[in-house]
Amino acid sequence: MEKFDQYLKHSKILYLIKTDLEGNYTYISPHFAEVFNLDPEKTYGTNSLLTIFKEDHQKCIDAVTKCYQNPNTYQKVSLRKPFPNGKLIWSQWEFYLATDEHHQPKEMICFGSCVSEKIQHLKLLKTSNEKNNENEVKYQTLFETTILAIILHTPDGKIYDANEVFCKMVGITKTNITDRNISEFTPETFREIDKAFFDLLIKKPTNSSYEKEFITTEGKIIPISVNPKIFQDQNGKIFIWSIIKDITERKQQKILLKQQKELLEQTAHIAKLGGWHIDLKSKKTEWTKEVYKIHDLEDDFKHNITNGIEFFHREDQIKISLALEKSAKFGHPFDLELRLISAKKIHKWVRVAGGAIHNADTIIALKGIIQDITQKKLTENTIYKQNTLLKDFYFTQSHIVRLPIANVLGLINLLDIITSEEDRFEIYKKIKFSVSQLDQIVTDFANKKIDN
């Protein structure tokens, strides 16, 4: 006992303190004094409860009481002792009431050690377990309530778990789900793709997803997107979480968008109508396919604001430049008919219309259309020429028509004043001749064609 007592006095792990029957310190080991920053000489004679956290006083008193009830036995108790900075240190103690040769209480001997770190670890472990339990509940809730299909499987496709969404997607129940394999629901054309992707995923984990198809128990084909995540269990066995989304609607939208795009391109081609866009900050220009055709350019032509304006007739370059400038500064829309000389040196008429795009109160871009109106201009020019010719023709023909009409009117007036039958007969013949002339003029007029 004496050797053990000497060991405790010099221990850097265990504490040793002694008190009288009143609870006043009679001895504190150097390690205890060092840890709690106590001066032994000043500590001796002070009550030991002063170095125990107030809320633990009763625990300490209860342990001492048990020692009196059972002398020469050890009573365990956990106590908190305050540091000078106010921090509490957990310590584990064994109280021992020593007796004299007459079996009367002599002194209280206490052995202790710091267990704060151990208690902290236990608290962390408890917190971790609580979080794990909480996460498990959250996971299970998410697993069963998400709108996405989720399956847990091995790289060879053996299914270990699946949620209801997956089961409904392929037309099965969760009964005997572990007897299923992904290959049962994968068309043969996609099985090699699955294997290659999973092999690559094992070698180089990634967040990539890929598209494939599922086939239901009823034979229905469903396009899907698969996002697999690889992990290993405690034994090192490889598993894959696959999150699966039905992309039938997305596929249909893609088809619809493609059809709409083709329709717009076809309409634009028929109307010879293209669209353009200018980013005012980067000065980047964008053209639709038809704009390249109007300029007789290939789709890889590197266009910009400057070389785009240079395609216009020299006199019209000023017009389009001013229109773009006013629209960029003040937001004024414009609609112009201009002359354009294509890359093949073909002279064309185009309609250019556009306006500003705003972000709040700031003009950030310009956009508009350009349309080849060469045929329209040619038609307008032809109509103008025809109208001019018609005016000239009508002016000429009106004078020709007036002559026989004037003759008829004059001869009719003579009939009113001439009484001789012979003279009246001559007048009738002349009227008949004039009417015949008028009829011929009308016939010629009706059959007249104007050469363009």
C-alpha positions in Angstrom: 0.0 0.0 0.0 2.9 2.3 0.8 4.5 1.7 -2.6 1.1 2.3 -4.3 0.7 5.5 -2.3 4.1 6.6 -3.5 3.2 5.8 -7.1 0.0 7.9 -6.8 1.9 10.8 -5.3 4.1 11.0 -8.4 1.6 9.9 -11.1 0.9 12.1 -14.1 -2.4 10.3 -14.8 -4.2 9.7 -11.5 -5.1 12.2 -8.8 -4.6 11.5 -5.1 -6.2 13.7 -2.3 -6.8 13.2 1.4 -9.2 15.0 3.7 -9.9 14.9 7.4 -13.3 13.8 8.6 -14.6 17.4 8.2 -13.8 17.3 4.5 -10.8 19.6 4.7 -7.8 19.0 2.5 -4.8 17.4 4.3 -3.0 16.3 1.1 -3.2 16.9 -2.7 -0.9 15.2 -5.2 1.4 17.3 -7.4 -0.5 16.3 -10.6 -3.9 17.3 -9.1 -2.4 20.6 -7.9 -0.9 21.2 -11.4 -4.1 20.4 -13.4 -6.3 22.6 -11.2 -3.7 25.3 -10.6 -3.7 24.9 -6.8 -1.0 25.9 -4.3 -0.9 22.9 -1.8 0.2 25.0 1.2 -2.8 27.4 0.6 -5.2 24.6 -0.1 -4.5 22.5 3.0 -7.2 23.2 5.6 -9.8 24.4 3.0 -13.0 22.4 2.4 -12.8 20.1 -0.5 -16.3 21.0 -1.7 -14.9 24.4 -2.7 -13.1 22.6 -5.7 -16.3 20.7 -6.7 -19.0 22.1 -9.0 -21.9 23.3 -6.9 -24.4 21.1 -8.6 -22.3 18.0 -7.8 -22.0 18.7 -4.0 -24.9 16.4 -3.2 -23.4 13.5 -5.2 -20.1 14.0 -3.3 -21.9 14.0 0.1 -23.9 10.9 -0.9 -20.6 9.1 -1.8 -19.1 10.1 1.6 -22.2 8.8 3.4 -21.9 5.4 1.8 -18.2 5.3 2.8 -19.3 5.8 6.5 -21.9 3.1 6.0 -19.3 0.7 4.6 -15.8 1.7 5.8 -12.7 0.4 4.0 -14.7 0.0 0.7 -14.5 2.1 -2.4 -17.4 4.3 -3.6 -17.4 5.5 -7.2 -18.6 8.9 -8.2 -18.3 11.2 -11.2 -17.8 14.9 -10.3 -17.2 18.1 -12.2 -14.4 20.3 -11.1 -14.1 23.9 -12.3 -11.0 25.3 -13.9 -9.9 28.8 -12.9 -11.1 29.9 -16.3 -14.6 28.6 -15.5 -14.4 25.5 -17.7 -15.7 22.3 -16.1 -13.6 19.1 -16.1 -15.2 15.7 -15.6 -13.3 13.4 -13.3 -14.0 9.9 -12.0 -13.3 9.3 -8.3 -13.2 6.4 -5.8 -13.7 7.5 -2.2 -12.2 5.3 0.6 -12.8 5.9 4.3 -9.7 4.7 6.2 -10.0 3.5 9.8 -7.5 3.2 12.7 -6.6 0.1 14.7 -9.8 0.5 16.7 -11.8 0.6 13.4 -12.7 4.2 13.9 -12.9 6.6 10.9 -9.5 8.2 10.4 -9.4 10.0 7.1 -10.9 10.1 3.6 -8.6 9.0 0.8 -9.8 9.8 -2.8 -8.3 8.5 -6.1 -9.3 10.2 -9.3 -8.7 10.7 -13.0 -9.8 13.1 -15.7 -12.6 11.6 -17.9 -13.7 14.7 -19.8 -12.3 13.5 -23.1 -14.0 10.1 -22.6 -17.3 11.8 -21.8 -16.9 14.1 -24.8 -16.3 11.1 -27.0 -19.4 9.4 -25.6 -21.5 12.6 -26.2 -20.2 12.8 -29.7 -21.0 9.1 -30.3 -24.5 9.6 -28.9 -25.0 12.7 -31.1 -23.6 10.8 -34.1 -26.0 7.9 -33.4 -28.9 10.2 -33.1 -27.9 11.9 -36.4 -27.5 8.5 -38.0 -31.0 7.5 -36.9 -32.4 10.9 -38.0 -30.6 10.5 -41.4 -31.9 7.0 -41.8 -35.5 8.2 -41.2 -34.9 11.1 -43.7 -33.4 8.7 -46.2 -36.2 6.3 -45.9 -38.8 9.1 -46.3 -36.9 10.5 -49.3 -36.5 7.0 -50.8 -40.2 6.3 -50.7 -41.7 9.8 -51.4 -39.5 11.1 -54.2 -40.9 11.3 -57.7 -37.7 9.7 -59.0 -37.1 6.0 -59.3 -34.2 4.8 -57.1 -32.6 1.4 -57.1 -29.7 -0.1 -55.2 -27.8 -2.7 -57.2 -24.4 -4.3 -57.9 -22.3 -3.6 -61.0 -23.7 -6.8 -62.6 -27.3 -5.5 -62.2 -28.5 -7.5 -59.2 -31.1 -5.4 -57.4 -30.9 -5.1 -53.6 -33.5 -2.5 -53.0 -35.9 -0.3 -55.0 -38.6 2.3 -54.2 -42.2 2.2 -55.3 -41.6 4.6 -58.1 -39.3 2.2 -59.8 -41.6 -0.7 -59.2 -44.6 1.2 -60.8 -42.4 2.4 -63.7 -41.5 -1.2 -64.8 -44.8 -2.8 -63.6 -43.6 -5.0 -60.7 -44.1 -5.1 -56.9 -41.5 -5.0 -54.2 -42.1 -8.7 -53.4 -38.9 -10.7 -54.1 -37.2 -7.5 -55.4 -33.9 -9.0 -54.5 -34.4 -11.8 -57.0 -34.6 -9.2 -59.9 -31.9 -7.9 -62.2 -31.7 -4.6 -64.1 -31.2 -6.6 -67.3 -34.8 -7.9 -67.1 -36.0 -4.3 -67.8 -33.2 -3.3 -70.2 -33.6 -3.8 -74.0 -30.8 -5.9 -75.4 -29.4 -3.0 -77.4 -28.6 -1.1 -74.1 -27.1 -3.9 -72.0 -23.6 -3.5 -73.3 -23.9 0.3 -72.8 -24.9 -0.4 -69.1 -21.9 -2.7 -68.6 -19.4 -0.3 -70.2 -20.7 2.7 -68.2 -20.6 0.8 -64.8 -17.1 -0.6 -65.6 -15.9 3.0 -66.3 -17.7 4.2 -63.1 -15.8 1.7 -61.0 -12.5 2.8 -62.4 -13.2 6.5 -62.4 -16.2 7.7 -60.2 -18.1 10.6 -61.9 -21.3 12.5 -61.6 -22.2 11.9 -65.3 -25.6 10.5 -66.3 -26.6 8.8 -69.5 -29.8 8.0 -71.4 -31.2 4.6 -72.1 -34.5 2.8 -72.2 -36.5 0.5 -69.9 -39.0 -2.1 -71.1 -41.9 -2.7 -68.8 -43.5 -6.1 -68.0 -46.2 -5.1 -70.5 -43.6 -4.5 -73.2 -43.9 -0.7 -73.2 -40.6 1.2 -74.0 -39.8 4.1 -71.6 -36.9 6.5 -72.3 -35.0 7.2 -69.1 -32.1 9.2 -67.7 -29.8 7.3 -65.3 -27.6 9.0 -62.7 -25.5 6.3 -60.9 -23.4 6.8 -57.7 -20.9 4.1 -56.7 -19.9 3.3 -53.1 -18.5 0.4 -51.0 -20.0 -1.2 -47.9 -18.0 -2.0 -44.7 -16.7 -5.3 -46.3 -15.5 -3.5 -49.5 -18.4 -4.8 -51.7 -19.2 -2.4 -54.5 -22.8 -1.1 -54.8 -24.4 1.4 -57.1 -27.3 3.8 -56.3 -29.0 4.6 -59.6 -31.4 7.6 -59.7 -33.7 7.2 -62.7 -36.0 9.7 -64.3 -38.7 9.1 -66.9 -37.8 11.4 -69.8 -40.7 10.5 -72.1 -42.1 14.1 -71.9 -38.7 15.6 -72.5 -38.2 13.4 -75.6 -41.6 14.4 -76.9 -40.8 18.1 -76.3 -37.5 17.7 -78.2 -39.3 16.2 -81.1 -41.9 19.0 -81.1 -39.2 21.6 -80.8 -37.3 20.0 -83.7 -40.5 20.0 -85.8 -41.2 23.7 -84.9 -37.7 24.6 -85.8 -37.9 22.9 -89.1 -41.2 24.6 -89.8 -39.8 28.0 -88.9 -36.8 27.4 -91.1 -39.0 26.3 -94.0 -41.3 29.4 -93.5 -38.2 31.7 -93.3 -36.8 30.1 -96.5 -40.1 30.6 -98.4 -40.4 34.1 -97.1 -36.7 34.7 -97.5 -36.7 36.1 -94.0 -33.9 35.9 -91.5 -33.2 37.1 -88.0 -30.3 39.0 -86.5 -29.1 40.0 -83.0 -26.4 42.4 -81.8 -25.0 42.3 -78.2 -24.1 46.0 -77.5 -21.6 45.1 -74.7 -19.6 42.4 -76.5 -20.4 43.7 -80.0 -21.1 40.0 -80.9 -23.5 39.5 -83.8 -25.8 36.5 -84.4 -27.5 35.5 -87.7 -30.0 32.8 -88.5 -29.5 30.5 -91.4 -31.6 32.5 -93.9 -29.4 35.6 -93.3 -26.4 33.8 -94.6 -28.4 32.8 -97.7 -29.5 36.3 -98.4 -25.9 37.4 -98.3 -24.9 34.3 -100.4 -22.5 33.3 -97.7 -21.5 29.9 -96.0 -22.6 29.3 -92.5 -19.0 29.6 -91.2 -18.6 33.2 -92.3 -17.2 35.3 -89.4 -19.6 38.3 -89.3 -19.6 41.4 -87.2 -21.3 44.8 -87.2 -18.8 46.4 -89.6 -18.6 43.8 -92.3 -22.4 43.3 -92.1 -22.9 47.0 -92.9 -20.4 46.8 -95.8 -22.7 44.5 -97.7 -25.2 47.4 -98.3 -25.0 49.7 -101.2 -22.6 52.6 -100.4 -25.5 55.2 -100.3 -27.5 52.9 -98.0 -24.7 52.2 -95.6 -25.3 55.6 -94.0 -29.0 54.9 -93.5 -28.5 51.5 -91.8 -25.7 52.9 -89.6 -27.8 55.8 -88.4 -30.8 53.5 -87.7 -28.6 51.2 -85.6 -27.0 54.1 -83.7 -30.4 55.7 -82.8 -31.9 52.4 -81.8 -28.8 51.6 -79.6 -28.9 55.1 -77.9 -32.6 55.9 -77.7 -34.4 52.6 -78.4 -36.0 53.9 -81.6 -37.3 51.1 -83.8 -36.7 51.2 -87.6 -38.0 49.7 -90.8 -36.0 50.3 -94.0 -35.9 49.1 -97.6 -32.2 49.1 -98.7 -30.0 47.9 -101.5 -27.6 45.0 -100.7 -24.8 43.6 -102.8 -24.2 39.9 -101.9 -20.9 38.0 -101.7 -21.6 36.9 -105.2 -22.0 40.5 -106.3 -25.7 40.1 -106.9 -27.7 43.3 -106.3 -30.7 42.7 -104.1 -33.4 44.7 -102.3 -33.8 43.9 -98.6 -36.1 45.0 -95.9 -34.3 45.6 -92.6 -36.4 46.1 -89.4 -35.3 46.1 -85.8 -35.5 47.5 -82.3 -33.9 47.6 -78.9 -33.8 45.0 -76.1 -34.0 46.4 -72.6 -32.8 45.2 -69.2 -34.6 47.4 -66.7 -33.8 50.9 -68.1 -30.7 49.9 -70.0 -30.5 49.0 -73.7 -28.4 45.8 -73.9 -28.9 44.6 -77.4 -30.6 45.0 -80.8 -32.6 42.5 -82.7 -34.6 42.4 -85.9 -35.2 40.8 -89.3 -33.8 41.1 -92.8 -35.9 40.0 -95.8 -35.0 39.6 -99.4 -37.7 41.8 -101.2 -35.9 41.8 -104.6 -38.8 40.1 -106.4 -41.3 42.4 -104.7 -39.3 45.4 -105.9 -39.2 44.0 -109.5 -42.9 43.4 -109.4 -43.5 46.9 -108.2 -41.3 48.3 -110.9 -43.1 46.2 -113.6 -46.5 47.4 -112.3 -45.3 51.0 -112.4 -44.1 50.6 -116.0 -47.4 48.9 -117.0 -49.4 51.7 -115.4 -47.4 54.3 -117.3 -47.9 52.5 -120.6 -51.7 52.1 -119.8 -52.0 55.8 -119.1 -50.3 56.6 -122.4 -52.4 54.1 -124.2 -55.7 55.3 -122.8 -54.7 58.9 -123.6 -54.0 58.0 -127.3 -57.0 55.7 -127.7 -59.4 58.2 -126.2 -58.7 60.6 -129.1 -59.2 57.9 -131.7 -62.5 56.9 -130.2 -63.8 60.5 -130.0 -63.5 61.0 -133.8 -66.2 58.4 -134.9 -68.4 59.4 -132.0 -68.2 63.1 -133.0 -69.1 62.1 -136.6 -72.1 60.1 -135.4 -73.4 62.9 -133.2 -72.9 65.5 -136.0 -74.7 63.4 -138.6 -77.6 62.7 -136.2 -78.0 66.5 -135.7 -78.2 66.9 -139.5 -81.1 64.4 -139.7 -83.2 66.8 -137.6 -82.8 69.6 -140.2 -82.6 67.7 -143.6 -85.9 66.7 -145.2 -84.7 65.3 -148.5 -84.9 61.5 -148.5 -81.9 61.3 -150.8 -79.8 63.4 -148.5 -81.1 61.6 -145.4 -80.2 58.3 -147.0 -76.6 59.5 -147.5 -76.4 60.6 -143.9 -77.6 57.1 -142.8 -74.8 55.5 -144.8 -72.2 57.8 -143.2 -73.6 57.1 -139.7 -73.4 53.4 -140.4 -69.8 53.8 -141.5 -68.9 55.8 -138.4 -70.5 53.2 -136.2 -68.6 50.5 -138.0 -65.4 52.5 -137.4 -66.2 52.8 -133.7 -66.9 49.1 -133.4 -63.6 48.3 -135.0 -61.8 50.6 -132.6 -63.5 49.0 -129.6 -62.6 45.5 -130.9 -58.9 46.5 -131.4 -58.8 48.1 -128.0 -60.2 44.9 -126.3 -57.7 42.7 -128.1 -54.7 45.1 -127.5 -51.8 43.6 -125.4 -49.1 45.6 -123.8 -45.6 44.2 -124.2 -43.7 44.5 -120.9 
